[in-house]
Amino acid sequence: MAKKTVRDLDLQGQKVLVRVDFNVPLKDGVITNDNRIVAALPTINYIIEQGGKAILFSHLGRVKTEEDKDGKSLAPVAERLSELLKKPVTFVPETRGKELENAIANMKDGDVLVVENTRFEDIDGKKESGNDSELGKYWASLGDVFVNDAFGTAHRAHASNVGIASNLPSAAGFLMEKEIKFIGGAVDEPKRPFVAILGGAKVSDKIGVIENLIKKADKILIGGGMTYTFYAAKGIGIGKSLVESDKIDLAKSLIEKAGDKLILPVDSVCAAEFSNDVPTEVHEGAVPEGFMGLDIGPATIDLFTKELDGAKTVVWNGPMGVFEMSNFANGTIGVCEAIANLENATTVIGGGDSAAAAIQLGFADKFTHISTGGGASLEYLEGKVLPGVASISDK
């Protein structure tokens, strides 16, 4: 990997600023899913073990007004982190000023401190999310080195990632290193055959990904709601399925560019309404009038399983149907199982809904890597340069 990692830094006695992704779901002040905190533990533990002082920065939710701050404090996150690390964690309810500076000055080697939600700086102008240079410089002045372990925000240039990295020696944390290795590696240096599976509702969300993968992948399997924009482009009936009418010509051009690399579903699980409480029917090819396609059908699951057979690299982004409804979850389950059962393959889920589906369905351990960043992983799959990654010091 061309970027420095936390292993390349001398951390003993150093104030180590760490950008983590603690943007966790909260309900009534209680964390409902701590996966992102758990994912940051290897880097935090390594810094502690090496005798560094870990000073953690993260955003939580969107904050634009004073009212938005309600329920967005990182205090519960610091509390949960303390439980997971089995040691005290200092929480500072400020993003700058004397209280924060004094707390950092009083830290001993191996101590951990959590700074308040970085987005609280966005109330008086977008200082954090606009990568305000003065804020980036101020935060950098609080530490000796910077470790970026927040892949989930790598596609955004913020003061707490790019801003700090512009002013300090920097390195990737273990989570960031893994994301670069598996998502970057899967696309840039895949073992072949390389099969990409793309689902989700809209073609417009995946245009860049499809265009990039046409050049890189051996096969691209299309599922989810965007199937029907491709169907419309081929003149196949779609009933009242989801369609992006303004993207039909684009879908035609993608079909032409991809040739036989692009594989579309051959059947759909259909219903008269977007509901789990109405009867379903499986239809091959065209979706009948009055019906909408809400999942790939059994023949498509078989087809996709055959196409995946023997694959050495698989990247999956986006569910195959409305997997939140049990009647339309079989396509996503089937594809999940087919990937999970591959032998000697590098299998990567590009964040978002497909990651949620794999975790929810109990397949998380069967994949080589599940990305922690939905938007970031999509942009990485598009071949874009991510500012959060680019700003990390090169080896």
ROSEDO-947438 format. One line per 3 residues: for each residue x, z, y of N, C-alpha, C. Coordinates in steps of 0.001 Angstrom, whole numbers. Example, Ala and Ser with C-alpha at 12.3 -4.5 7.8 and 13.67 -1.06 7.14 Angstrom:
BEGIN
13190 7800 -5690 12300 7800 -4500 13200 7800 -3300; 12850 7080 -2250 13670 7140 -1060 12900 7870 30
This chain:
BEGIN
855 0 -1201 0 0 0 886 0 1245; 563 -835 2204 1428 -1033 3375 1306 85 4412; 304 940 4254 97 2020 5235 741 3322 4750
1205 4118 5704 1721 5442 5349 583 6278 4784; 912 7157 3833 -94 8089 3339 377 9503 3672; -517 10437 3451 -229 11840 3761 1029 12326 3019
1343 11686 1878 2560 12055 1131 3835 11718 1904; 3745 10762 2839 4923 10333 3602 5236 11249 4790; 4370 12236 5045 4569 13110 6200 5182 14447 5790
6045 14979 6655 6547 16335 6470 5529 17265 7143; 4799 18047 6362 3669 18823 6896 3985 20293 7141; 5078 20789 6618 5409 22222 6727 5418 22678 8190
4537 23645 8496 4487 24219 9838 3894 23299 10899; 3394 22120 10467 2863 21141 11427 1366 21355 11667; 949 21067 12901 -488 21053 13211 -988 19650 12834
-1769 19589 11751 -2187 18305 11195 -3643 18024 11592; -3835 17056 12476 -5194 16655 12855 -5715 15733 11765; -6909 16006 11261 -7460 15197 10157 -8847 14686 10547
-9023 13355 10509 -10366 12798 10708 -11016 12712 9338; -12051 13529 9124 -12795 13528 7864 -14191 12963 8124; -14913 12680 7070 -16300 12223 7228 -17225 13306 6686
-17610 14212 7590 -18532 15294 7225 -19944 14997 7743; -20296 13709 7813 -21621 13313 8284 -22614 13482 7132; -22940 14745 6840 -23756 15082 5666 -25227 15266 6058
-26144 15067 5093 -27559 15296 5401 -27874 16793 5514; -28579 17145 6570 -28967 18546 6802 -30474 18642 6921; -31049 19686 6312 -32488 19935 6486 -32647 21406 6842
-33198 21649 8030 -33367 23026 8526 -32049 23811 8457; -30970 23138 8831 -29659 23792 8873 -28981 23947 7527; -29607 23403 6466 -29025 23520 5119 -28545 22137 4657
-27331 22083 4119 -26771 20817 3623 -27472 20445 2317; -28039 19240 2261 -28763 18827 1045 -27879 18034 85; -26725 17562 560 -25797 16826 -304 -24391 16992 269
-23497 17647 -507 -22152 17941 34 -21071 17001 -506; -21487 15823 -1049 -20514 14871 -1632 -19365 14544 -689; -19692 14347 590 -18644 13933 1536 -17643 15055 1809
-18111 16286 1752 -17186 17420 1940 -16271 17506 725; -16872 17388 -458 -16107 17446 -1714 -15048 16328 -1741; -15433 15141 -1248 -14513 13995 -1272 -13274 14216 -409
-13388 15087 601 -12256 15341 1503 -11317 16435 989; -11748 17178 -35 -10966 18336 -506 -9537 18015 -959; -9291 16917 -1704 -7909 16658 -2136 -6926 16579 -963
-7313 15906 110 -6422 15785 1275 -6237 17136 1961; -7329 17869 2157 -7245 19176 2831 -6385 20137 2004; -6627 20170 696 -5842 21056 -178 -4359 20709 -162
-4055 19409 -139 -2656 18981 -115 -1967 19474 1169; -2649 19348 2298 -2081 19799 3583 -1818 21306 3546; -2784 22059 2998 -2636 23522 2881 -1425 23855 1995
-1374 23182 835 -280 23448 -118 1099 23130 460; 1144 22123 1334 2415 21723 1941 2774 22582 3166; 1923 23571 3465 2215 24479 4573 1837 23945 5942
922 22981 5954 433 22465 7235 -774 23247 7711; -1107 23096 8980 -2325 23696 9547 -3340 22557 9698; -4448 22628 8968 -5423 21528 8938 -6489 21709 10020
-6517 20776 10969 -7488 20814 12079 -8406 19612 11897; -9661 19878 11529 -10561 18816 11074 -11539 18354 12153; -11636 17024 12287 -12572 16383 13226 -13577 15554 12442
-14844 15642 12824 -15870 14776 12231 -17046 14641 13184; -17792 13552 13012 -19072 13459 13731 -20171 13901 12760; -21369 14107 13281 -22540 14412 12453 -23764 13845 13165
-24309 12772 12610 -25496 12154 13202 -25207 11448 14518; -26274 10991 15163 -26142 10338 16474 -26488 11348 17549; -25673 11420 18575 -25911 12369 19666 -25783 11637 20991
-26912 11555 21717 -26874 10866 23015 -27342 11762 24154; -28151 12774 23818 -28679 13680 24843 -28447 15131 24402; -28626 16066 25330 -28485 17496 25010 -29434 17890 23871
-30661 17309 23889 -31662 17636 22848 -31157 17203 21460; -30393 16095 21429 -29882 15575 20153 -28932 16559 19467; -28339 17474 20265 -27372 18416 19686 -28041 19389 18710
-29351 19576 18891 -30089 20531 18067 -29992 20141 16590; -29473 21038 15777 -29364 20766 14340 -28207 19866 13958; -27307 19571 14922 -26183 18667 14618 -24822 19379 14698
-24834 20689 14735 -23561 21414 14767 -22882 21353 13399; -21547 21358 13403 -20794 21365 12149 -20610 22782 11579; -21251 23786 12198 -21120 25173 11706 -21482 25303 10218
-22631 24757 9752 -22953 24879 8321 -21930 24165 7428; -21329 23099 7965 -20332 22341 7205 -19069 23195 7020; -18654 23874 8095 -17474 24751 8022 -17710 25870 7005
-18937 26373 6992 -19308 27438 6049 -19217 26948 4602; -19766 25752 4362 -19731 25178 3007 -18287 24859 2603; -17504 24346 3539 -16107 24035 3263 -15344 25301 2856
-15627 26391 3531 -14993 27667 3222 -15300 28087 1773; -16565 27885 1357 -16964 28212 -26 -16202 27339 -1033; -16091 26039 -710 -15435 25105 -1629 -13926 25343 -1714
-13316 25695 -578 -11868 25953 -567 -11531 27362 -1052; -12586 28210 -1106 -12415 29634 -1467 -11418 30322 -524; -11560 30019 765 -10723 30682 1773 -11420 30573 3125
-11066 31439 4095 -11728 31386 5388 -11454 30063 6114; -12461 29586 6804 -12318 28396 7648 -12792 28781 9048; -11949 28556 10045 -12336 28860 11432 -13179 27719 11980
-14317 28052 12570 -15141 27038 13234 -15103 27279 14742; -14800 26229 15500 -14788 26329 16966 -15944 25496 17508; -16919 26142 18175 -18111 25425 18631 -17878 24609 19912
-16663 24105 20073 -16299 23307 21249 -15513 22081 20797; -15515 21031 21631 -14732 19830 21318 -13481 19747 22190; -13379 20631 23198 -12169 20705 24031 -12184 22027 24800
-11058 22351 25419 -11014 23554 26261 -10222 24699 25668; -10202 25809 26421 -9349 26965 26098 -9666 27580 24735; -10969 27713 24422 -11324 28341 23132 -10710 27573 21965
-10808 26260 22023 -10245 25416 20964 -8711 25508 20964; -8119 25402 22135 -6646 25433 22241 -6078 26766 21729; -6738 27868 22106 -6266 29192 21657 -6409 29357 20147
-7546 28888 19610 -7778 28999 18158 -6696 28245 17386; -6330 27051 17897 -5279 26265 17228 -3925 26973 17362; -3657 27536 18544 -2376 28243 18779 -2224 29442 17856
-3350 30049 17458 -3308 31253 16605 -3292 30940 15102; -3326 29651 14750 -3351 29291 13321 -2009 29584 12651; -2107 30007 11396 -896 30203 10578 -807 29035 9587
365 28825 9007 540 27757 8012 -475 27934 6886; -1140 26848 6523 -2136 26903 5448 -3540 27214 5930; -3697 27470 7238 -5035 27740 7792 -5822 26441 7971
-7165 26591 8014 -8055 25446 8207 -9009 25749 9360; -9181 24749 10231 -10071 24907 11391 -10947 23662 11508; -12226 23868 11806 -13152 22752 12016 -13568 22722 13490
-13367 21563 14124 -13757 21355 15524 -15234 20939 15539; -15954 21304 16579 -17374 20935 16694 -17557 19405 16666; -18742 18977 16300 -19159 17568 16206 -18566 16704 17327
-17726 15739 16944 -17050 14894 17949 -18038 14105 18806; -19224 13840 18272 -20212 13050 19031 -20838 13852 20181; -20595 15172 20217 -21073 15936 21370 -20401 15420 22644
-19299 14696 22478 -18601 14077 23616 -19326 12820 24125; -20363 12384 23403 -21083 11164 23807 -22234 11429 24777; -22509 12720 25042 -23648 13058 25912 -23394 12603 27344
-22172 12826 27820 -21828 12450 29190 -21040 11137 29152; -21694 10048 28729 -20983 8777 28538 -20401 8742 27139; -20210 7520 26576 -19799 7418 25162 -18293 7624 25019
-17874 8874 25216 -16433 9146 25178 -15861 9048 23757; -16555 9613 22778 -16094 9530 21386 -16303 8124 20836; -17556 7658 20805 -17819 6371 20166 -17334 5188 20995
-16992 5424 22261 -16429 4352 23089 -14908 4381 23113; -14306 5257 22290 -12847 5386 22204 -12219 5610 23584; -12741 6603 24305 -12215 6950 25627 -10737 7351 25495
-9866 6677 26244 -8417 6870 26053 -7966 8275 26445; -8613 8835 27457 -8240 10185 27902 -8601 11216 26832; -9768 11035 26186 -10198 11959 25125 -9274 11836 23907
-8954 10605 23519 -8049 10386 22387 -6695 11055 22634; -6206 10920 23858 -4915 11513 24246 -4989 13046 24203; -6120 13581 24713 -6298 15052 24720 -6308 15599 23293
-7131 14980 22425 -7194 15464 21042 -5820 15348 20366; -5114 14246 20609 -3783 14070 20018 -2818 15166 20477; -3015 15647 21712 -2115 16683 22253 -2255 18017 21509
-3328 18160 20729 -3564 19414 20007 -2779 19488 18691; -2181 18383 18270 -1512 18372 16968 -150 17711 16992; 485 17688 15819 1812 17067 15660 1719 15730 14933
807 15642 13954 619 14411 13180 -888 14214 12940; -1252 12984 12577 -2668 12656 12368 -2865 12018 10998; -3880 12497 10286 -4246 11926 8984 -5685 11429 9066
-5888 10136 8794 -7247 9584 8804 -7748 9493 7367; -8777 10282 7055 -9356 10275 5711 -10837 9914 5749; -11274 9290 6864 -12700 8986 7044 -12936 7482 6973
-13040 6965 5742 -13287 5534 5588 -14660 5140 6138; -15612 6076 6052 -16978 5794 6509 -17065 5381 7966; -16058 5755 8786 -16065 5360 10206 -14939 4367 10516
-14280 3844 9472 -13105 2982 9683 -13445 1662 10379; -14736 1258 10311 -15125 -8 10961 -15458 185 12437; -15301 1424 12935 -15565 1715 14344 -14289 2243 15003
-14014 1778 16216 -12882 2325 16976 -13396 3486 17817; -13148 4710 17367 -13587 5917 18069 -12372 6689 18578; -12614 7609 19503 -11516 8430 20024 -10909 9297 18923
-11755 9723 17951 -11276 10631 16900 -10570 9917 15757; -10540 8580 15749 -9705 7899 14750 -8652 7033 15458; -9075 5926 16043 -8128 5023 16717 -7469 5704 17927
-8267 6469 18679 -7734 7138 19873 -6610 8107 19563; -6811 8955 18548 -5757 9913 18175 -4564 9166 17563; -4855 8191 16687 -3785 7451 16002 -2893 6698 16985
-3426 6323 18142 -2643 5602 19153 -1608 6503 19818; -1766 7815 19643 -907 8767 20356 -58 9663 19458; -191 9503 18135 548 10374 17200 1012 9575 15978
2072 10037 15288 2396 9455 13984 1189 9672 13066; 812 8646 12305 -423 8770 11518 -235 8280 10090; -1166 8701 9236 -1131 8318 7821 -2540 8349 7258
-2722 7709 6116 -4014 7721 5420 -4090 8947 4519; -5265 9572 4462 -5517 10623 3478 -5774 9992 2122; -5945 10825 1099 -6107 10312 -267 -7367 9478 -444
-8461 9875 229 -9716 9133 112 -9576 7761 763; -9002 7730 1960 -8768 6465 2664 -7847 5562 1840; -6811 6157 1260 -5859 5389 442 -6583 4718 -733
-7486 5499 -1360 -8250 4989 -2508 -9153 3824 -2104; -9815 3967 -961 -10714 2910 -475 -9931 1617 -222; -8775 1753 438 -7954 573 737 -7485 -72 -569
-7075 781 -1503 -6561 268 -2784 -7635 -475 -3573; -8826 153 -3698 -9818 -443 -4587 -10670 -1528 -3929; -11129 -1294 -2711 -11957 -2340 -2094 -11072 -3476 -1599
-9995 -3120 -879 -9068 -4145 -413 -8444 -4889 -1589; -8016 -4127 -2606 -7362 -4727 -3772 -8293 -5620 -4578; -9542 -5167 -4723 -10518 -5953 -5502 -10721 -7327 -4882
-10767 -7370 -3555 -11041 -8639 -2885 -9772 -9482 -2713; -8642 -8834 -2400 -7431 -9599 -2085 -6587 -9955 -3309; -6555 -9056 -4299 -5734 -9324 -5484 -6511 -8975 -6751
-7656 -9631 -6983 -8466 -9238 -8148 -7878 -9725 -9463; -8092 -8915 -10504 -7829 -9419 -11857 -9042 -10283 -12191; -8816 -11398 -12843 -9929 -12318 -13110 -10352 -12292 -14571
-11615 -12638 -14839 -12655 -13085 -13923 -13112 -11976 -12944; -13381 -12398 -11694 -13857 -11520 -10636 -15322 -11858 -10359; -16212 -10888 -10637 -17651 -11097 -10438 -18155 -10169 -9329
-18853 -10744 -8365 -19466 -9947 -7299 -20972 -9949 -7501; -21582 -8782 -7323 -23041 -8667 -7436 -23553 -8167 -6100; -24419 -8952 -5474 -24922 -8594 -4154 -26440 -8489 -4183
-26940 -7323 -3739 -28382 -7120 -3670 -28770 -6665 -2281; -29883 -5954 -2213 -30367 -5499 -909 -31426 -6434 -374; -31996 -6035 753 -33180 -6729 1257 -32879 -8047 1952
-31806 -8084 2744 -31654 -9216 3655 -30369 -10008 3458; -30513 -11333 3504 -29350 -12227 3490 -28509 -11975 4742; -29187 -11717 5876 -28471 -11557 7150 -27451 -10426 7101
-27707 -9386 6275 -26755 -8275 6145 -25512 -8681 5354; -25622 -9752 4571 -24559 -10080 3611 -23926 -11454 3852; -24277 -12140 4956 -23757 -13500 5196 -22236 -13528 5111
-21583 -12634 5897 -20122 -12612 5948 -19514 -12317 4595; -20166 -11401 3854 -19662 -11018 2526 -19749 -12215 1579; -20907 -12885 1572 -21083 -14034 671 -20061 -15119 1009
-19910 -15418 2319 -18977 -16479 2722 -17544 -16143 2312; -17151 -14881 2471 -15796 -14477 2083 -15622 -14531 568; -16650 -14069 -168 -16532 -13993 -1628 -16640 -15357 -2316
-17264 -16323 -1650 -17295 -17682 -2220 -15859 -18174 -2431; -14977 -17786 -1495 -13568 -18214 -1582 -12797 -17402 -2632; -13289 -16181 -2938 -12479 -15254 -3748 -13009 -15026 -5167
-14335 -14971 -5314 -14921 -14569 -6608 -15101 -15764 -7539; -15174 -15463 -8842 -15461 -16508 -9829 -16969 -16702 -9984; -17721 -15606 -9807 -19189 -15677 -9863 -19770 -14737 -8819
-20888 -15133 -8213 -21616 -14249 -7298 -23055 -14178 -7785; -23469 -12986 -8217 -24835 -12785 -8718 -25679 -12208 -7584; -26796 -12838 -7312 -27663 -12422 -6196 -28917 -11751 -6728
-29256 -10559 -6172 -30497 -9877 -6541 -31128 -9263 -5310; -32125 -8410 -5532 -32769 -7740 -4398 -33663 -8671 -3609; -34126 -8173 -2443 -35069 -8928 -1613 -34522 -10257 -1114
-33184 -10344 -982 -32642 -11599 -432 -32777 -12772 -1409; -33084 -12468 -2666 -33357 -13524 -3657 -34333 -14557 -3105; -35361 -14059 -2399 -36489 -14937 -2065 -36203 -15845 -874
-35219 -15485 -55 -34766 -16416 984 -34017 -17567 308; -33231 -17237 -746 -32543 -18285 -1511 -33556 -19142 -2287; -34587 -18487 -2852 -35654 -19238 -3537 -36283 -20250 -2573
-36621 -19762 -1378 -37257 -20634 -375 -36344 -21814 -38; -35033 -21550 18 -34063 -22614 320 -34044 -23672 -782; -34382 -23252 -2017 -34397 -24189 -3147 -35791 -24770 -3406
-36750 -24378 -2556 -38108 -24885 -2733 -38872 -24211 -3848; -38417 -23024 -4273 -39123 -22265 -5319 -40159 -21367 -4636; -41378 -21314 -5162 -42448 -20508 -4569 -42110 -19031 -4516
-42437 -18381 -3400 -42083 -16955 -3256 -43309 -16071 -3028; -44521 -16659 -3093 -45717 -15841 -2853 -45612 -15152 -1509; -45852 -13838 -1501 -45715 -13113 -231 -44493 -12184 -250
-43454 -12616 -981 -42201 -11852 -1038 -41514 -11835 321; -40625 -10868 463 -39807 -10767 1671 -38999 -12048 1838; -39014 -12616 3040 -38205 -13813 3304 -37735 -13772 4751
-36502 -14210 4971 -36007 -14370 6344 -36092 -15863 6673; -37188 -16236 7292 -37450 -17660 7551 -36334 -18315 8350; -35740 -17539 9274 -34680 -18119 10119 -33335 -18236 9394
-33291 -17783 8137 -32025 -17841 7389 -32115 -18804 6201; -33217 -19546 6103 -33392 -20459 4953 -32344 -21577 4974; -32102 -22156 6160 -31091 -23222 6249 -29707 -22695 5910
-29436 -21477 6352 -28143 -20849 6048 -28006 -20655 4534; -29087 -20165 3903 -29073 -19975 2446 -28802 -21299 1741; -29392 -22399 2264 -29139 -23740 1688 -27652 -24067 1743
-27044 -23799 2903 -25624 -24146 3057 -24740 -23277 2159; -25135 -22001 1957 -24371 -21120 1056 -24474 -21610 -386; -25671 -22087 -773 -25871 -22620 -2128 -24971 -23847 -2338
-24914 -24701 -1310 -24072 -25908 -1408 -22592 -25547 -1507; -22164 -24602 -636 -20743 -24191 -623 -20328 -23571 -1949; -21217 -22728 -2497 -20853 -21947 -3686 -20949 -22753 -4971
-21797 -23763 -4995 -21989 -24544 -6227 -22434 -23656 -7369; -21808 -23835 -8554 -22266 -23066 -9722 -21731 -21633 -9756; -20985 -21232 -8706 -20547 -19825 -8617 -21727 -18899 -8330
-22715 -19420 -7581 -23828 -18588 -7110 -24948 -18595 -8146; -25302 -17413 -8642 -26326 -17330 -9692 -27507 -16506 -9190; -28676 -17115 -9223 -29900 -16464 -8741 -30721 -15945 -9915
-31589 -14956 -9652 -32485 -14462 -10707 -33369 -15575 -11271; -33727 -15432 -12551 -34607 -16422 -13197 -36020 -15879 -13376; -36202 -14566 -13169 -37551 -13985 -13216 -37619 -12767 -12312
-38855 -12380 -11971 -39074 -11261 -11047 -40177 -10353 -11552; -40033 -9049 -11266 -41135 -8103 -11481 -41950 -8137 -10187; -43216 -8512 -10319 -44047 -8766 -9135 -45234 -7799 -9070
-45718 -7612 -7853 -46930 -6809 -7634 -47665 -7381 -6426; -48962 -7056 -6337 -49775 -7567 -5223 -49511 -6783 -3941; -48963 -5563 -4085 -48677 -4724 -2911 -47337 -4039 -3066
-46766 -3614 -1925 -45509 -2870 -1921 -45841 -1417 -2247; -46066 -1163 -3545 -46528 164 -3963 -46177 379 -5424; -45947 1638 -5771 -45654 1982 -7167 -46944 2205 -7954
-48082 2135 -7271 -49359 2493 -7906 -50240 1293 -8217; -49648 97 -8188 -50427 -1105 -8520 -49835 -1744 -9773; -50642 -2525 -10519 -50120 -3153 -11739 -48970 -4115 -11426
-48042 -4252 -12374 -46926 -5180 -12191 -47017 -6308 -13219; -46435 -7452 -12871 -46380 -8601 -13780 -44988 -9211 -13678; -44464 -9713 -14791 -43177 -10421 -14753 -43465 -11922 -14699
-42854 -12606 -13739 -43037 -14065 -13618 -41697 -14763 -13622; -41582 -15800 -14463 -40363 -16605 -14454 -40428 -17588 -13300; -39269 -17817 -12666 -39222 -18793 -11561 -40069 -18351 -10387
-40999 -19219 -9986 -41788 -18986 -8769 -42626 -17711 -8851; -42743 -17063 -7705 -43636 -15900 -7572 -45010 -16446 -7174; -46079 -16075 -7904 -47404 -16643 -7600 -47930 -16209 -6228
-48839 -17001 -5692 -49506 -16659 -4425 -50165 -15289 -4558; -50094 -14513 -3495 -50729 -13191 -3515 -49854 -12098 -4119; -48690 -12481 -4647 -47765 -11505 -5242 -46443 -11474 -4476
-45726 -10362 -4630 -44372 -10282 -4066 -43395 -9851 -5156; -42201 -10424 -5138 -41151 -10030 -6074 -40493 -8752 -5577; -40442 -7712 -6429 -39899 -6416 -6010 -38735 -5931 -6882
-38364 -6741 -7899 -37207 -6397 -8732 -36858 -7628 -9556; -35609 -7680 -10044 -35271 -8738 -10997 -35933 -8400 -12336; -36273 -9435 -13089 -36964 -9231 -14370 -36016 -9102 -15546
-36556 -8868 -16760 -35721 -8647 -17949 -34823 -9833 -18302; -35296 -11062 -18095 -34465 -12238 -18417 -33250 -12297 -17480; -33455 -11869 -16241 -32334 -11860 -15278 -31331 -10764 -15629
-31841 -9611 -16068 -30922 -8531 -16500 -30040 -9054 -17636; -30659 -9779 -18588 -29883 -10360 -19702 -28867 -11382 -19190; -29318 -12238 -18269 -28436 -13270 -17703 -27239 -12635 -16989
-27515 -11645 -16147 -26445 -10987 -15389 -25483 -10237 -16322; -26040 -9632 -17390 -25205 -8920 -18370 -24241 -9898 -19037; -24746 -11108 -19373 -23890 -12145 -19985 -22813 -12591 -19002
-23193 -12784 -17734 -22228 -13236 -16713 -21139 -12190 -16477; -21494 -10918 -16656 -20525 -9829 -16459 -19600 -9644 -17649; -20018 -10151 -18812 -19233 -9954 -20032 -17817 -10516 -19853
-16821 -9680 -20088 -15429 -10127 -19975 -14843 -10043 -18578; -15659 -9658 -17585 -15154 -9555 -16207 -14069 -8478 -16126; -13043 -8736 -15324 -11947 -7771 -15158 -12021 -7062 -13800
-12708 -7679 -12837 -12953 -7027 -11542 -14419 -7255 -11182; -15114 -6171 -10832 -16522 -6284 -10416 -16716 -5493 -9129; -17306 -6155 -8139 -17698 -5462 -6912 -19210 -5578 -6798
-19863 -4442 -6615 -21337 -4431 -6520 -21749 -3802 -5201; -22597 -4511 -4457 -23126 -3955 -3213 -24593 -4329 -3056; -25462 -3324 -3112 -26894 -3540 -2889 -27704 -3511 -4173
-28840 -2762 -4170 -29677 -2665 -5367 -30383 -3981 -5702; -30858 -4073 -6941 -31492 -5297 -7442 -32983 -5370 -7145; -33546 -4219 -6744 -34976 -4176 -6437 -35261 -2915 -5647
-36536 -2580 -5522 -36924 -1371 -4772 -36745 -177 -5710; -35458 198 -5924 -35148 1157 -6997 -35719 2552 -6738; -36127 2844 -5485 -36727 4153 -5204 -38080 4304 -5898
-38714 3168 -6233 -39985 3196 -6961 -39699 2906 -8433; -40155 3787 -9322 -39787 3685 -10745 -40154 2337 -11366; -41264 1718 -10919 -41680 430 -11492 -40710 -705 -11176
-39878 -488 -10145 -38985 -1564 -9691 -37514 -1122 -9708; -37219 -182 -10629 -35850 349 -10725 -35071 -250 -11895; -35790 -923 -12826 -35121 -1372 -14060 -33990 -2359 -13829
-34130 -3224 -12820 -33077 -4200 -12525 -31792 -3510 -12119; -31919 -2527 -11228 -30735 -1784 -10766 -30133 -977 -11917; -31002 -355 -12738 -30524 415 -13898 -29797 -519 -14874
-30396 -1677 -15141 -29813 -2636 -16095 -28442 -3122 -15659; -28312 -3469 -14370 -27029 -3944 -13843 -26003 -2810 -13867; -26466 -1614 -13482 -25614 -419 -13497 -25044 -200 -14910
-25901 -274 -15905 -25475 -79 -17300 -24499 -1167 -17740; -24803 -2409 -17355 -23946 -3532 -17758 -22540 -3368 -17188; -22443 -2938 -15926 -21120 -2737 -15312 -20433 -1524 -15949
-21216 -451 -16128 -20655 794 -16668 -20073 600 -18063; -20632 -347 -18833 -20185 -556 -20213 -19029 -1545 -20357; -18554 -2103 -19244 -17429 -3051 -19313 -16155 -2308 -19706
-15330 -2961 -20503 -14065 -2344 -20919 -12901 -2958 -20157; -11929 -2108 -19790 -10709 -2556 -19106 -11000 -3361 -17840; -12027 -2956 -17099 -12359 -3644 -15849 -12255 -2668 -14682
-11872 -3202 -13526 -11908 -2417 -12286 -13290 -2633 -11683; -14069 -1557 -11590 -15455 -1674 -11132 -15644 -856 -9861; -16077 -1526 -8814 -16157 -906 -7488 -17568 -1063 -6929
-18138 50 -6445 -19426 -18 -5747 -19158 124 -4256; -19642 -830 -3488 -19385 -830 -2048 -20352 8 -1253; -20455 1279 -1567 -21206 2226 -728 -22706 1962 -641
-23335 2634 345 -24747 2417 654 -25703 2725 -489; -26769 1906 -574 -27842 2144 -1543 -27391 1999 -2989; -26455 1071 -3259 -26011 898 -4653 -25238 2128 -5111
-24458 2723 -4193 -23740 3960 -4533 -24741 5076 -4813; -25753 5182 -3943 -26795 6209 -4133 -27486 6008 -5473; -27767 4744 -5820 -28453 4448 -7082 -27594 4861 -8272
-26310 4502 -8248 -25424 4832 -9380 -25300 6339 -9565; -25198 7059 -8451 -25076 8524 -8517 -26378 9127 -9052; -27507 8669 -8470 -28830 9169 -8842 -29140 8890 -10323
-28677 7727 -10813 -28961 7337 -12192 -27961 7929 -13195; -26967 8675 -12677 -26025 9367 -13558 -24866 8515 -14051; -24571 7402 -13344 -23500 6510 -13785 -22206 6666 -12979
-22170 7609 -12052 -21030 7719 -11130 -19680 7730 -11844; -19583 8478 -12951 -18294 8622 -13648 -17862 7356 -14377; -18787 6398 -14508 -18480 5187 -15273 -17830 4097 -14420
-17732 4332 -13107 -17157 3329 -12217 -15749 3721 -11799; -14903 2722 -11573 -13541 2996 -11126 -13561 3660 -9762; -14431 3139 -8883 -14464 3670 -7523 -15839 3441 -6899
-16360 4499 -6271 -17595 4364 -5489 -17228 4615 -4037; -17412 3624 -3198 -17010 3750 -1799 -17859 4775 -1065; -17214 5483 -128 -17925 6484 683 -18455 5870 1973
-18159 4588 2203 -18575 3975 3474 -19419 2746 3271; -20703 2821 3632 -21594 1662 3486 -21191 515 4402; -21293 758 5724 -20960 -278 6708 -19507 -691 6641
-18609 285 6469 -17178 -12 6416 -16841 -863 5197; -17428 -534 4052 -17105 -1299 2844 -17644 -2721 2953; -18824 -2881 3571 -19375 -4231 3772 -18444 -5072 4623
-17956 -4482 5736 -17067 -5235 6625 -15734 -5531 5941; -15280 -4597 5090 -14041 -4831 4329 -14232 -5994 3360; -15417 -6028 2709 -15723 -7122 1779 -15855 -8462 2502
-16175 -8393 3794 -16250 -9619 4605 -14865 -10135 4968; -13840 -9306 4692 -12484 -9708 5052 -12121 -9344 6476; -12941 -8499 7120 -12655 -8093 8501 -11550 -7043 8555
-10847 -7019 9688 -9861 -5960 9926 -10627 -4741 10436; -10445 -3582 9774 -11134 -2366 10202 -10224 -1595 11158; -10701 -1315 12397 -9841 -647 13376 -9282 689 12894
-10101 1455 12131 -9648 2746 11632 -8505 2632 10646; -8471 1524 9896 -7376 1283 8950 -6173 691 9685; -6428 -286 10551 -5347 -962 11285 -4528 11 12123
-5179 1082 12638 -4495 2016 13537 -3583 3011 12814; -3651 3059 11474 -2778 3961 10708 -1359 3369 10686; -351 4216 10854 1043 3746 10887 1410 3006 9600
2136 1909 9750 2631 1164 8578 3803 1922 7961; 3997 1707 6670 5141 2350 5969 6453 1836 6566
